[in-house]
Amino acid sequence: MSSEQKICVKKILDKVVSFFLAAIGVCAILAISIWFILPYYQKFNYMQTCIEEGHDKNCCQQVWKDLENLD
């Protein structure tokens, strides 16, 4: 393989590796974001459903606290 071909292959491999590292980084950021946001979404969803069922907001909050304490 000539020197020019080696340089071309190296550039292509660098781009491929950079793409994969960027994709892995984006996936990691999304996973971490979901890890932190999911508990807040679950609480919001529970509170909204509980209030829609006609329960008092304070009662819903107390039940949520009791559920958190079970964990």
All heavy atoms as TSV, in Angstrom:
chain	resi	resn	atom	element	x	y	z
A	1	MET	N	N	0.849	-1.167	0.000
A	1	MET	CA	C	0.000	0.000	0.000
A	1	MET	C	C	0.895	1.230	0.000
A	1	MET	O	O	1.858	1.316	0.742
A	1	MET	CB	C	-0.880	-0.004	1.253
A	1	MET	CG	C	-2.239	0.563	0.978
A	1	MET	SD	S	-3.276	0.806	2.417
A	1	MET	CE	C	-3.689	-0.808	2.936
A	2	SER	N	N	0.521	2.161	-0.810
A	2	SER	CA	C	1.341	3.364	-0.903
A	2	SER	C	C	1.036	4.294	0.270
A	2	SER	O	O	0.059	4.137	0.998
A	2	SER	CB	C	1.077	4.087	-2.228
A	2	SER	OG	O	-0.201	4.668	-2.211
A	3	SER	N	N	1.865	5.267	0.418
A	3	SER	CA	C	1.741	6.236	1.502
A	3	SER	C	C	0.442	7.031	1.394
A	3	SER	O	O	-0.207	7.321	2.396
A	3	SER	CB	C	2.951	7.161	1.466
A	3	SER	OG	O	2.721	8.363	2.107
A	4	GLU	N	N	0.051	7.375	0.160
A	4	GLU	CA	C	-1.181	8.141	-0.042
A	4	GLU	C	C	-2.415	7.318	0.330
A	4	GLU	O	O	-3.373	7.842	0.883
A	4	GLU	CB	C	-1.276	8.606	-1.492
A	4	GLU	CG	C	-0.254	9.663	-1.856
A	4	GLU	CD	C	-0.326	10.050	-3.334
A	4	GLU	OE1	O	-1.315	9.677	-3.998
A	4	GLU	OE2	O	0.601	10.707	-3.792
A	5	GLN	N	N	-2.395	6.037	0.021
A	5	GLN	CA	C	-3.525	5.175	0.360
A	5	GLN	C	C	-3.645	5.003	1.875
A	5	GLN	O	O	-4.737	4.968	2.417
A	5	GLN	CB	C	-3.372	3.812	-0.309
A	5	GLN	CG	C	-3.590	3.847	-1.806
A	5	GLN	CD	C	-3.324	2.504	-2.458
A	5	GLN	OE1	O	-2.573	1.686	-1.930
A	5	GLN	NE2	N	-3.941	2.279	-3.616
A	6	LYS	N	N	-2.507	4.892	2.562
A	6	LYS	CA	C	-2.523	4.769	4.016
A	6	LYS	C	C	-3.117	6.018	4.659
A	6	LYS	O	O	-3.893	5.937	5.612
A	6	LYS	CB	C	-1.121	4.533	4.549
A	6	LYS	CG	C	-0.574	3.166	4.258
A	6	LYS	CD	C	0.816	3.004	4.823
A	6	LYS	CE	C	1.390	1.650	4.477
A	6	LYS	NZ	N	2.767	1.478	4.985
A	7	ILE	N	N	-2.773	7.187	4.125
A	7	ILE	CA	C	-3.296	8.438	4.659
A	7	ILE	C	C	-4.806	8.512	4.438
A	7	ILE	O	O	-5.555	8.916	5.322
A	7	ILE	CB	C	-2.571	9.648	4.025
A	7	ILE	CG1	C	-1.114	9.684	4.490
A	7	ILE	CG2	C	-3.275	10.938	4.371
A	7	ILE	CD1	C	-0.268	10.713	3.777
A	8	CYS	N	N	-5.270	8.088	3.272
A	8	CYS	CA	C	-6.696	8.098	2.949
A	8	CYS	C	C	-7.459	7.149	3.874
A	8	CYS	O	O	-8.511	7.495	4.402
A	8	CYS	CB	C	-6.905	7.717	1.490
A	8	CYS	SG	S	-8.622	7.778	0.960
A	9	VAL	N	N	-6.938	5.956	4.080
A	9	VAL	CA	C	-7.574	4.978	4.953
A	9	VAL	C	C	-7.602	5.501	6.384
A	9	VAL	O	O	-8.607	5.364	7.094
A	9	VAL	CB	C	-6.832	3.622	4.883
A	9	VAL	CG1	C	-7.307	2.669	5.960
A	9	VAL	CG2	C	-7.020	2.995	3.506
A	10	LYS	N	N	-6.523	6.128	6.807
A	10	LYS	CA	C	-6.464	6.677	8.165
A	10	LYS	C	C	-7.522	7.763	8.354
A	10	LYS	O	O	-8.188	7.817	9.394
A	10	LYS	CB	C	-5.084	7.247	8.453
A	10	LYS	CG	C	-4.935	7.718	9.878
A	10	LYS	CD	C	-3.538	8.194	10.162
A	10	LYS	CE	C	-3.423	8.483	11.629
A	10	LYS	NZ	N	-3.099	9.774	11.993
A	11	LYS	N	N	-7.709	8.616	7.370
A	11	LYS	CA	C	-8.718	9.677	7.466
A	11	LYS	C	C	-10.116	9.077	7.563
A	11	LYS	O	O	-10.942	9.530	8.356
A	11	LYS	CB	C	-8.637	10.610	6.265
A	11	LYS	CG	C	-7.437	11.539	6.291
A	11	LYS	CD	C	-7.437	12.446	5.077
A	11	LYS	CE	C	-6.223	13.348	5.062
A	11	LYS	NZ	N	-6.193	14.216	3.871
A	12	ILE	N	N	-10.372	8.050	6.766
A	12	ILE	CA	C	-11.685	7.405	6.785
A	12	ILE	C	C	-11.925	6.746	8.137
A	12	ILE	O	O	-12.997	6.890	8.736
A	12	ILE	CB	C	-11.815	6.389	5.636
A	12	ILE	CG1	C	-11.838	7.120	4.291
A	12	ILE	CG2	C	-13.058	5.524	5.811
A	12	ILE	CD1	C	-11.751	6.196	3.095
A	13	LEU	N	N	-10.924	6.042	8.652
A	13	LEU	CA	C	-11.064	5.387	9.958
A	13	LEU	C	C	-11.253	6.414	11.074
A	13	LEU	O	O	-12.038	6.195	11.995
A	13	LEU	CB	C	-9.853	4.500	10.244
A	13	LEU	CG	C	-9.782	3.200	9.451
A	13	LEU	CD1	C	-8.484	2.465	9.747
A	13	LEU	CD2	C	-10.966	2.324	9.751
A	14	ASP	N	N	-10.554	7.523	10.994
A	14	ASP	CA	C	-10.723	8.586	11.983
A	14	ASP	C	C	-12.148	9.115	11.980
A	14	ASP	O	O	-12.741	9.347	13.039
A	14	ASP	CB	C	-9.746	9.742	11.739
A	14	ASP	CG	C	-8.319	9.411	12.153
A	14	ASP	OD1	O	-8.133	8.440	12.923
A	14	ASP	OD2	O	-7.403	10.139	11.709
A	15	LYS	N	N	-12.723	9.301	10.789
A	15	LYS	CA	C	-14.092	9.792	10.695
A	15	LYS	C	C	-15.083	8.765	11.240
A	15	LYS	O	O	-16.036	9.126	11.944
A	15	LYS	CB	C	-14.443	10.141	9.250
A	15	LYS	CG	C	-13.761	11.404	8.763
A	15	LYS	CD	C	-14.152	11.726	7.345
A	15	LYS	CE	C	-13.422	12.985	6.866
A	15	LYS	NZ	N	-13.791	13.336	5.496
A	16	VAL	N	N	-14.873	7.491	10.938
A	16	VAL	CA	C	-15.767	6.432	11.414
A	16	VAL	C	C	-15.712	6.339	12.937
A	16	VAL	O	O	-16.748	6.283	13.612
A	16	VAL	CB	C	-15.410	5.079	10.759
A	16	VAL	CG1	C	-16.153	3.925	11.428
A	16	VAL	CG2	C	-15.719	5.114	9.271
A	17	VAL	N	N	-14.504	6.357	13.477
A	17	VAL	CA	C	-14.347	6.267	14.929
A	17	VAL	C	C	-14.952	7.497	15.600
A	17	VAL	O	O	-15.636	7.391	16.623
A	17	VAL	CB	C	-12.860	6.091	15.304
A	17	VAL	CG1	C	-12.649	6.268	16.799
A	17	VAL	CG2	C	-12.355	4.730	14.853
A	18	SER	N	N	-14.744	8.664	15.039
A	18	SER	CA	C	-15.315	9.891	15.600
A	18	SER	C	C	-16.842	9.832	15.594
A	18	SER	O	O	-17.491	10.245	16.557
A	18	SER	CB	C	-14.854	11.109	14.809
A	18	SER	OG	O	-13.472	11.281	14.920
A	19	PHE	N	N	-17.408	9.322	14.515
A	19	PHE	CA	C	-18.863	9.183	14.437
A	19	PHE	C	C	-19.387	8.253	15.526
A	19	PHE	O	O	-20.360	8.568	16.205
A	19	PHE	CB	C	-19.273	8.664	13.054
A	19	PHE	CG	C	-20.731	8.331	12.966
A	19	PHE	CD1	C	-21.676	9.341	12.826
A	19	PHE	CD2	C	-21.170	7.022	13.034
A	19	PHE	CE1	C	-23.027	9.042	12.756
A	19	PHE	CE2	C	-22.508	6.709	12.962
A	19	PHE	CZ	C	-23.442	7.725	12.818
A	20	PHE	N	N	-18.750	7.098	15.695
A	20	PHE	CA	C	-19.197	6.153	16.712
A	20	PHE	C	C	-19.046	6.721	18.116
A	20	PHE	O	O	-19.917	6.529	18.970
A	20	PHE	CB	C	-18.461	4.811	16.594
A	20	PHE	CG	C	-19.005	3.938	15.502
A	20	PHE	CD1	C	-18.191	3.527	14.463
A	20	PHE	CD2	C	-20.329	3.531	15.493
A	20	PHE	CE1	C	-18.685	2.726	13.450
A	20	PHE	CE2	C	-20.834	2.735	14.484
A	20	PHE	CZ	C	-20.005	2.333	13.461
A	21	LEU	N	N	-17.968	7.422	18.380
A	21	LEU	CA	C	-17.785	8.030	19.696
A	21	LEU	C	C	-18.841	9.103	19.951
A	21	LEU	O	O	-19.367	9.219	21.059
A	21	LEU	CB	C	-16.384	8.607	19.833
A	21	LEU	CG	C	-15.255	7.583	19.939
A	21	LEU	CD1	C	-13.908	8.286	19.977
A	21	LEU	CD2	C	-15.437	6.709	21.169
A	22	ALA	N	N	-19.163	9.878	18.938
A	22	ALA	CA	C	-20.202	10.899	19.078
A	22	ALA	C	C	-21.559	10.238	19.323
A	22	ALA	O	O	-22.332	10.695	20.176
A	22	ALA	CB	C	-20.246	11.780	17.842
A	23	ALA	N	N	-21.847	9.165	18.610
A	23	ALA	CA	C	-23.119	8.457	18.797
A	23	ALA	C	C	-23.212	7.869	20.204
A	23	ALA	O	O	-24.267	7.961	20.855
A	23	ALA	CB	C	-23.270	7.359	17.750
A	24	ILE	N	N	-22.140	7.285	20.684
A	24	ILE	CA	C	-22.119	6.731	22.039
A	24	ILE	C	C	-22.290	7.845	23.065
A	24	ILE	O	O	-23.013	7.690	24.055
A	24	ILE	CB	C	-20.819	5.935	22.287
A	24	ILE	CG1	C	-20.841	4.642	21.456
A	24	ILE	CG2	C	-20.643	5.612	23.762
A	24	ILE	CD1	C	-19.533	3.896	21.440
A	25	GLY	N	N	-21.655	8.982	22.836
A	25	GLY	CA	C	-21.794	10.117	23.746
A	25	GLY	C	C	-23.213	10.633	23.810
A	25	GLY	O	O	-23.741	10.914	24.890
A	26	VAL	N	N	-23.862	10.746	22.663
A	26	VAL	CA	C	-25.255	11.213	22.627
A	26	VAL	C	C	-26.160	10.218	23.351
A	26	VAL	O	O	-27.038	10.613	24.132
A	26	VAL	CB	C	-25.718	11.434	21.171
A	26	VAL	CG1	C	-27.215	11.633	21.091
A	26	VAL	CG2	C	-24.986	12.618	20.568
A	27	CYS	N	N	-25.947	8.936	23.118
A	27	CYS	CA	C	-26.754	7.925	23.803
A	27	CYS	C	C	-26.547	7.982	25.319
A	27	CYS	O	O	-27.505	7.845	26.081
A	27	CYS	CB	C	-26.415	6.528	23.286
A	27	CYS	SG	S	-26.988	6.228	21.607
A	28	ALA	N	N	-25.317	8.194	25.745
A	28	ALA	CA	C	-25.027	8.288	27.178
A	28	ALA	C	C	-25.715	9.505	27.785
A	28	ALA	O	O	-26.302	9.419	28.873
A	28	ALA	CB	C	-23.520	8.354	27.405
A	29	ILE	N	N	-25.677	10.628	27.095
A	29	ILE	CA	C	-26.336	11.839	27.602
A	29	ILE	C	C	-27.843	11.628	27.700
A	29	ILE	O	O	-28.469	12.011	28.692
A	29	ILE	CB	C	-25.994	13.053	26.716
A	29	ILE	CG1	C	-24.531	13.439	26.916
A	29	ILE	CG2	C	-26.906	14.228	27.016
A	29	ILE	CD1	C	-24.019	14.466	25.943
A	30	LEU	N	N	-28.439	11.002	26.695
A	30	LEU	CA	C	-29.879	10.713	26.735
A	30	LEU	C	C	-30.227	9.763	27.879
A	30	LEU	O	O	-31.226	9.968	28.585
A	30	LEU	CB	C	-30.345	10.133	25.405
A	30	LEU	CG	C	-30.403	11.108	24.238
A	30	LEU	CD1	C	-30.748	10.364	22.951
A	30	LEU	CD2	C	-31.414	12.206	24.498
A	31	ALA	N	N	-29.416	8.734	28.074
A	31	ALA	CA	C	-29.680	7.769	29.149
A	31	ALA	C	C	-29.592	8.437	30.519
A	31	ALA	O	O	-30.441	8.211	31.386
A	31	ALA	CB	C	-28.698	6.604	29.055
A	32	ILE	N	N	-28.590	9.271	30.713
A	32	ILE	CA	C	-28.439	9.975	31.988
A	32	ILE	C	C	-29.598	10.938	32.205
A	32	ILE	O	O	-30.135	11.050	33.309
A	32	ILE	CB	C	-27.077	10.699	32.050
A	32	ILE	CG1	C	-25.950	9.661	32.138
A	32	ILE	CG2	C	-27.012	11.661	33.232
A	32	ILE	CD1	C	-24.567	10.236	31.936
A	33	SER	N	N	-30.013	11.624	31.153
A	33	SER	CA	C	-31.147	12.551	31.252
A	33	SER	C	C	-32.418	11.810	31.653
A	33	SER	O	O	-33.164	12.260	32.522
A	33	SER	CB	C	-31.371	13.288	29.935
A	33	SER	OG	O	-30.257	14.078	29.611
A	34	ILE	N	N	-32.664	10.693	31.021
A	34	ILE	CA	C	-33.854	9.901	31.342
A	34	ILE	C	C	-33.780	9.400	32.785
A	34	ILE	O	O	-34.781	9.389	33.498
A	34	ILE	CB	C	-34.015	8.738	30.341
A	34	ILE	CG1	C	-34.411	9.290	28.977
A	34	ILE	CG2	C	-35.035	7.720	30.828
A	34	ILE	CD1	C	-34.407	8.269	27.872
A	35	TRP	N	N	-32.589	9.009	33.227
A	35	TRP	CA	C	-32.393	8.505	34.587
A	35	TRP	C	C	-32.808	9.548	35.627
A	35	TRP	O	O	-33.394	9.219	36.651
A	35	TRP	CB	C	-30.928	8.127	34.767
A	35	TRP	CG	C	-30.597	7.647	36.134
A	35	TRP	CD1	C	-30.094	8.361	37.175
A	35	TRP	CD2	C	-30.753	6.318	36.628
A	35	TRP	NE1	N	-29.929	7.570	38.261
A	35	TRP	CE2	C	-30.317	6.310	37.959
A	35	TRP	CE3	C	-31.218	5.144	36.049
A	35	TRP	CZ2	C	-30.338	5.153	38.732
A	35	TRP	CZ3	C	-31.221	4.005	36.829
A	35	TRP	CH2	C	-30.786	4.022	38.151
A	36	PHE	N	N	-32.506	10.828	35.355
A	36	PHE	CA	C	-32.836	11.886	36.302
A	36	PHE	C	C	-34.253	12.431	36.118
A	36	PHE	O	O	-34.877	12.871	37.086
A	36	PHE	CB	C	-31.828	13.033	36.201
A	36	PHE	CG	C	-30.505	12.702	36.816
A	36	PHE	CD1	C	-29.398	12.484	36.026
A	36	PHE	CD2	C	-30.372	12.591	38.184
A	36	PHE	CE1	C	-28.181	12.171	36.586
A	36	PHE	CE2	C	-29.158	12.272	38.761
A	36	PHE	CZ	C	-28.054	12.062	37.958
A	37	ILE	N	N	-34.774	12.426	34.916
A	37	ILE	CA	C	-36.083	13.019	34.642
A	37	ILE	C	C	-37.226	12.052	34.953
A	37	ILE	O	O	-38.307	12.485	35.365
A	37	ILE	CB	C	-36.149	13.499	33.178
A	37	ILE	CG1	C	-35.192	14.676	32.988
A	37	ILE	CG2	C	-37.561	13.888	32.784
A	37	ILE	CD1	C	-35.032	15.113	31.548
A	38	LEU	N	N	-37.018	10.770	34.778
A	38	LEU	CA	C	-38.087	9.782	34.945
A	38	LEU	C	C	-38.778	9.843	36.306
A	38	LEU	O	O	-40.017	9.817	36.358
A	38	LEU	CB	C	-37.568	8.369	34.668
A	38	LEU	CG	C	-38.614	7.271	34.607
A	38	LEU	CD1	C	-39.618	7.542	33.498
A	38	LEU	CD2	C	-37.948	5.931	34.395
A	39	PRO	N	N	-38.072	9.944	37.437
A	39	PRO	CA	C	-38.784	10.014	38.729
A	39	PRO	C	C	-39.719	11.228	38.837
A	39	PRO	O	O	-40.812	11.129	39.391
A	39	PRO	CB	C	-37.663	10.105	39.760
A	39	PRO	CG	C	-36.479	9.522	39.096
A	39	PRO	CD	C	-36.635	9.846	37.639
A	40	TYR	N	N	-39.298	12.376	38.305
A	40	TYR	CA	C	-40.144	13.560	38.346
A	40	TYR	C	C	-41.379	13.381	37.464
A	40	TYR	O	O	-42.477	13.794	37.828
A	40	TYR	CB	C	-39.361	14.811	37.916
A	40	TYR	CG	C	-38.245	15.132	38.875
A	40	TYR	CD1	C	-36.922	14.916	38.520
A	40	TYR	CD2	C	-38.516	15.639	40.139
A	40	TYR	CE1	C	-35.898	15.201	39.399
A	40	TYR	CE2	C	-37.500	15.927	41.026
A	40	TYR	CZ	C	-36.187	15.705	40.648
A	40	TYR	OH	O	-35.179	15.978	41.530
A	41	TYR	N	N	-41.195	12.748	36.321
A	41	TYR	CA	C	-42.334	12.490	35.445
A	41	TYR	C	C	-43.311	11.522	36.107
A	41	TYR	O	O	-44.527	11.704	36.014
A	41	TYR	CB	C	-41.877	11.925	34.099
A	41	TYR	CG	C	-43.032	11.500	33.240
A	41	TYR	CD1	C	-43.846	12.449	32.621
A	41	TYR	CD2	C	-43.343	10.156	33.076
A	41	TYR	CE1	C	-44.929	12.069	31.857
A	41	TYR	CE2	C	-44.424	9.766	32.317
A	41	TYR	CZ	C	-45.211	10.720	31.701
A	41	TYR	OH	O	-46.291	10.335	30.952
A	42	GLN	N	N	-42.800	10.494	36.766
A	42	GLN	CA	C	-43.671	9.536	37.431
A	42	GLN	C	C	-44.493	10.210	38.522
A	42	GLN	O	O	-45.682	9.954	38.666
A	42	GLN	CB	C	-42.852	8.395	38.021
A	42	GLN	CG	C	-42.298	7.454	36.989
A	42	GLN	CD	C	-41.408	6.395	37.595
A	42	GLN	OE1	O	-40.804	6.606	38.647
A	42	GLN	NE2	N	-41.315	5.255	36.934
A	43	LYS	N	N	-43.853	11.096	39.297
A	43	LYS	CA	C	-44.573	11.804	40.354
A	43	LYS	C	C	-45.644	12.709	39.742
A	43	LYS	O	O	-46.777	12.747	40.210
A	43	LYS	CB	C	-43.625	12.627	41.218
A	43	LYS	CG	C	-44.348	13.356	42.330
A	43	LYS	CD	C	-43.409	14.143	43.200
A	43	LYS	CE	C	-44.184	14.853	44.311
A	43	LYS	NZ	N	-43.322	15.640	45.173
A	44	PHE	N	N	-45.273	13.455	38.708
A	44	PHE	CA	C	-46.219	14.345	38.045
A	44	PHE	C	C	-47.405	13.558	37.514
A	44	PHE	O	O	-48.565	13.951	37.704
A	44	PHE	CB	C	-45.522	15.103	36.913
A	44	PHE	CG	C	-46.469	15.894	36.059
A	44	PHE	CD1	C	-46.973	17.107	36.498
A	44	PHE	CD2	C	-46.864	15.421	34.816
A	44	PHE	CE1	C	-47.854	17.834	35.715
A	44	PHE	CE2	C	-47.737	16.142	34.025
A	44	PHE	CZ	C	-48.238	17.357	34.477
A	45	ASN	N	N	-47.153	12.453	36.860
A	45	ASN	CA	C	-48.202	11.622	36.283
A	45	ASN	C	C	-49.104	11.060	37.380
A	45	ASN	O	O	-50.333	11.058	37.253
A	45	ASN	CB	C	-47.589	10.498	35.453
A	45	ASN	CG	C	-48.619	9.775	34.626
A	45	ASN	OD1	O	-49.617	10.346	34.226
A	45	ASN	ND2	N	-48.365	8.507	34.369
A	46	TYR	N	N	-48.510	10.582	38.464
A	46	TYR	CA	C	-49.301	10.043	39.575
A	46	TYR	C	C	-50.190	11.123	40.184
A	46	TYR	O	O	-51.378	10.902	40.427
A	46	TYR	CB	C	-48.405	9.443	40.654
A	46	TYR	CG	C	-49.203	9.047	41.877
A	46	TYR	CD1	C	-49.954	7.881	41.879
A	46	TYR	CD2	C	-49.245	9.867	42.996
A	46	TYR	CE1	C	-50.717	7.528	42.974
A	46	TYR	CE2	C	-50.008	9.528	44.095
A	46	TYR	CZ	C	-50.736	8.358	44.085
A	46	TYR	OH	O	-51.501	8.018	45.162
A	47	MET	N	N	-49.603	12.292	40.450
A	47	MET	CA	C	-50.365	13.380	41.064
A	47	MET	C	C	-51.529	13.802	40.164
A	47	MET	O	O	-52.646	14.023	40.633
A	47	MET	CB	C	-49.461	14.573	41.360
A	47	MET	CG	C	-48.417	14.304	42.414
A	47	MET	SD	S	-49.105	13.967	44.030
A	47	MET	CE	C	-49.750	15.570	44.433
A	48	GLN	N	N	-51.273	13.918	38.883
A	48	GLN	CA	C	-52.312	14.325	37.937
A	48	GLN	C	C	-53.444	13.294	37.904
A	48	GLN	O	O	-54.621	13.650	37.961
A	48	GLN	CB	C	-51.712	14.502	36.551
A	48	GLN	CG	C	-52.647	15.122	35.555
A	48	GLN	CD	C	-51.956	15.373	34.222
A	48	GLN	OE1	O	-50.908	14.792	33.921
A	48	GLN	NE2	N	-52.531	16.238	33.419
A	49	THR	N	N	-53.099	12.027	37.851
A	49	THR	CA	C	-54.102	10.966	37.820
A	49	THR	C	C	-54.889	10.925	39.125
A	49	THR	O	O	-56.116	10.786	39.115
A	49	THR	CB	C	-53.432	9.600	37.568
A	49	THR	OG1	O	-52.675	9.668	36.362
A	49	THR	CG2	C	-54.461	8.488	37.468
A	50	CYS	N	N	-54.192	11.066	40.233
A	50	CYS	CA	C	-54.833	11.019	41.549
A	50	CYS	C	C	-55.840	12.160	41.695
A	50	CYS	O	O	-56.960	11.959	42.171
A	50	CYS	CB	C	-53.768	11.089	42.634
A	50	CYS	SG	S	-54.403	10.924	44.316
A	51	ILE	N	N	-55.450	13.356	41.297
A	51	ILE	CA	C	-56.343	14.509	41.403
A	51	ILE	C	C	-57.526	14.370	40.448
A	51	ILE	O	O	-58.657	14.716	40.792
A	51	ILE	CB	C	-55.559	15.816	41.165
A	51	ILE	CG1	C	-54.591	16.045	42.327
A	51	ILE	CG2	C	-56.487	17.000	40.998
A	51	ILE	CD1	C	-53.605	17.173	42.121
A	52	GLU	N	N	-57.281	13.826	39.251
A	52	GLU	CA	C	-58.374	13.608	38.298
A	52	GLU	C	C	-59.392	12.599	38.822
A	52	GLU	O	O	-60.569	12.655	38.464
A	52	GLU	CB	C	-57.825	13.145	36.951
A	52	GLU	CG	C	-57.169	14.239	36.145
A	52	GLU	CD	C	-56.539	13.721	34.866
A	52	GLU	OE1	O	-56.589	12.497	34.613
A	52	GLU	OE2	O	-55.989	14.547	34.121
A	53	GLU	N	N	-58.932	11.677	39.659
A	53	GLU	CA	C	-59.846	10.687	40.248
A	53	GLU	C	C	-60.684	11.293	41.370
A	53	GLU	O	O	-61.542	10.616	41.931
A	53	GLU	CB	C	-59.063	9.488	40.764
A	53	GLU	CG	C	-58.473	8.643	39.664
A	53	GLU	CD	C	-57.613	7.516	40.200
A	53	GLU	OE1	O	-57.359	7.461	41.425
A	53	GLU	OE2	O	-57.175	6.681	39.384
A	54	GLY	N	N	-60.415	12.551	41.721
A	54	GLY	CA	C	-61.230	13.236	42.709
A	54	GLY	C	C	-60.649	13.265	44.103
A	54	GLY	O	O	-61.320	13.681	45.046
A	55	HIS	N	N	-59.409	12.821	44.263
A	55	HIS	CA	C	-58.783	12.841	45.576
A	55	HIS	C	C	-58.214	14.225	45.868
A	55	HIS	O	O	-57.920	15.002	44.964
A	55	HIS	CB	C	-57.662	11.795	45.657
A	55	HIS	CG	C	-58.144	10.399	45.418
A	55	HIS	ND1	N	-58.876	9.699	46.341
A	55	HIS	CD2	C	-58.008	9.583	44.351
A	55	HIS	CE1	C	-59.164	8.504	45.864
A	55	HIS	NE2	N	-58.648	8.405	44.638
A	56	ASP	N	N	-58.045	14.509	47.154
A	56	ASP	CA	C	-57.468	15.774	47.588
A	56	ASP	C	C	-55.973	15.790	47.272
A	56	ASP	O	O	-55.298	14.754	47.356
A	56	ASP	CB	C	-57.693	15.932	49.095
A	56	ASP	CG	C	-57.203	17.257	49.631
A	56	ASP	OD1	O	-57.358	18.275	48.936
A	56	ASP	OD2	O	-56.643	17.258	50.744
A	57	LYS	N	N	-55.456	16.960	46.929
A	57	LYS	CA	C	-54.036	17.077	46.573
A	57	LYS	C	C	-53.143	16.665	47.734
A	57	LYS	O	O	-52.136	15.976	47.538
A	57	LYS	CB	C	-53.725	18.507	46.142
A	57	LYS	CG	C	-52.303	18.696	45.671
A	57	LYS	CD	C	-52.055	20.103	45.179
A	57	LYS	CE	C	-50.617	20.263	44.721
A	57	LYS	NZ	N	-50.348	21.609	44.223
A	58	ASN	N	N	-53.496	17.061	48.948
A	58	ASN	CA	C	-52.689	16.696	50.120
A	58	ASN	C	C	-52.678	15.187	50.340
A	58	ASN	O	O	-51.650	14.612	50.701
A	58	ASN	CB	C	-53.203	17.411	51.375
A	58	ASN	CG	C	-52.982	18.903	51.307
A	58	ASN	OD1	O	-52.040	19.376	50.684
A	58	ASN	ND2	N	-53.871	19.649	51.945
A	59	CYS	N	N	-53.810	14.567	50.108
A	59	CYS	CA	C	-53.895	13.102	50.235
A	59	CYS	C	C	-52.999	12.430	49.198
A	59	CYS	O	O	-52.274	11.478	49.513
A	59	CYS	CB	C	-55.340	12.656	50.071
A	59	CYS	SG	S	-55.579	10.870	50.118
A	60	CYS	N	N	-53.030	12.940	47.975
A	60	CYS	CA	C	-52.194	12.376	46.909
A	60	CYS	C	C	-50.707	12.533	47.238
A	60	CYS	O	O	-49.915	11.608	47.032
A	60	CYS	CB	C	-52.509	13.056	45.576
A	60	CYS	SG	S	-54.174	12.753	44.978
A	61	GLN	N	N	-50.335	13.695	47.762
A	61	GLN	CA	C	-48.937	13.917	48.130
A	61	GLN	C	C	-48.504	12.981	49.247
A	61	GLN	O	O	-47.388	12.450	49.237
A	61	GLN	CB	C	-48.714	15.376	48.533
A	61	GLN	CG	C	-48.766	16.334	47.381
A	61	GLN	CD	C	-48.647	17.783	47.823
A	61	GLN	OE1	O	-48.903	18.124	48.969
A	61	GLN	NE2	N	-48.266	18.638	46.884
A	62	GLN	N	N	-49.374	12.765	50.219
A	62	GLN	CA	C	-49.038	11.875	51.332
A	62	GLN	C	C	-48.871	10.440	50.850
A	62	GLN	O	O	-47.935	9.749	51.253
A	62	GLN	CB	C	-50.120	11.941	52.417
A	62	GLN	CG	C	-49.799	11.123	53.640
A	62	GLN	CD	C	-48.513	11.577	54.309
A	62	GLN	OE1	O	-48.266	12.766	54.449
A	62	GLN	NE2	N	-47.698	10.630	54.710
A	63	VAL	N	N	-49.756	10.005	49.964
A	63	VAL	CA	C	-49.638	8.645	49.418
A	63	VAL	C	C	-48.336	8.513	48.633
A	63	VAL	O	O	-47.627	7.504	48.737
A	63	VAL	CB	C	-50.861	8.302	48.533
A	63	VAL	CG1	C	-50.639	6.992	47.789
A	63	VAL	CG2	C	-52.123	8.234	49.373
A	64	TRP	N	N	-47.979	9.540	47.855
A	64	TRP	CA	C	-46.722	9.491	47.094
A	64	TRP	C	C	-45.526	9.402	48.032
A	64	TRP	O	O	-44.594	8.639	47.789
A	64	TRP	CB	C	-46.604	10.705	46.176
A	64	TRP	CG	C	-45.369	10.629	45.344
A	64	TRP	CD1	C	-44.192	11.285	45.545
A	64	TRP	CD2	C	-45.170	9.803	44.187
A	64	TRP	NE1	N	-43.289	10.932	44.593
A	64	TRP	CE2	C	-43.851	10.036	43.750
A	64	TRP	CE3	C	-45.967	8.919	43.500
A	64	TRP	CZ2	C	-43.329	9.389	42.627
A	64	TRP	CZ3	C	-45.435	8.273	42.390
A	64	TRP	CH2	C	-44.141	8.506	41.979
A	65	LYS	N	N	-45.550	10.183	49.125
A	65	LYS	CA	C	-44.453	10.124	50.101
A	65	LYS	C	C	-44.353	8.736	50.726
A	65	LYS	O	O	-43.263	8.195	50.925
A	65	LYS	CB	C	-44.643	11.169	51.189
A	65	LYS	CG	C	-44.358	12.567	50.742
A	65	LYS	CD	C	-44.578	13.575	51.861
A	65	LYS	CE	C	-44.404	14.986	51.360
A	65	LYS	NZ	N	-44.671	15.989	52.414
A	66	ASP	N	N	-45.512	8.157	51.028
A	66	ASP	CA	C	-45.516	6.799	51.589
A	66	ASP	C	C	-44.948	5.789	50.594
A	66	ASP	O	O	-44.182	4.896	50.961
A	66	ASP	CB	C	-46.936	6.382	51.980
A	66	ASP	CG	C	-47.474	7.179	53.172
A	66	ASP	OD1	O	-46.666	7.807	53.887
A	66	ASP	OD2	O	-48.711	7.183	53.343
A	67	LEU	N	N	-45.286	5.957	49.310
A	67	LEU	CA	C	-44.729	5.068	48.286
A	67	LEU	C	C	-43.228	5.243	48.150
A	67	LEU	O	O	-42.492	4.266	47.971
A	67	LEU	CB	C	-45.416	5.325	46.940
A	67	LEU	CG	C	-46.866	4.892	46.816
A	67	LEU	CD1	C	-47.459	5.382	45.498
A	67	LEU	CD2	C	-46.977	3.388	46.922
A	68	GLU	N	N	-42.752	6.485	48.227
A	68	GLU	CA	C	-41.304	6.722	48.162
A	68	GLU	C	C	-40.583	6.104	49.345
A	68	GLU	O	O	-39.472	5.592	49.215
A	68	GLU	CB	C	-41.013	8.227	48.112
A	68	GLU	CG	C	-41.251	8.865	46.772
A	68	GLU	CD	C	-40.887	10.342	46.754
A	68	GLU	OE1	O	-40.971	11.001	47.815
A	68	GLU	OE2	O	-40.521	10.818	45.668
A	69	ASN	N	N	-41.210	6.143	50.510
A	69	ASN	CA	C	-40.594	5.562	51.713
A	69	ASN	C	C	-40.490	4.057	51.626
A	69	ASN	O	O	-39.618	3.461	52.274
A	69	ASN	CB	C	-41.367	5.983	52.960
A	69	ASN	CG	C	-41.193	7.457	53.278
A	69	ASN	OD1	O	-40.211	8.074	52.881
A	69	ASN	ND2	N	-42.162	8.021	53.984
A	70	LEU	N	N	-41.370	3.426	50.852
A	70	LEU	CA	C	-41.298	1.974	50.684
A	70	LEU	C	C	-40.065	1.562	49.889
A	70	LEU	O	O	-39.565	0.456	50.047
A	70	LEU	CB	C	-42.561	1.460	49.992
A	70	LEU	CG	C	-43.841	1.522	50.810
A	70	LEU	CD1	C	-45.021	1.063	49.960
A	70	LEU	CD2	C	-43.736	0.666	52.054
A	71	ASP	N	N	-39.601	2.454	49.039
A	71	ASP	CA	C	-38.410	2.142	48.231
A	71	ASP	C	C	-37.241	2.222	49.131
A	71	ASP	O	O	-36.297	1.797	49.285
A	71	ASP	CB	C	-38.246	3.116	47.071
A	71	ASP	CG	C	-39.304	2.907	45.999
A	71	ASP	OD1	O	-39.868	1.820	45.949
A	71	ASP	OD2	O	-39.540	3.860	45.225
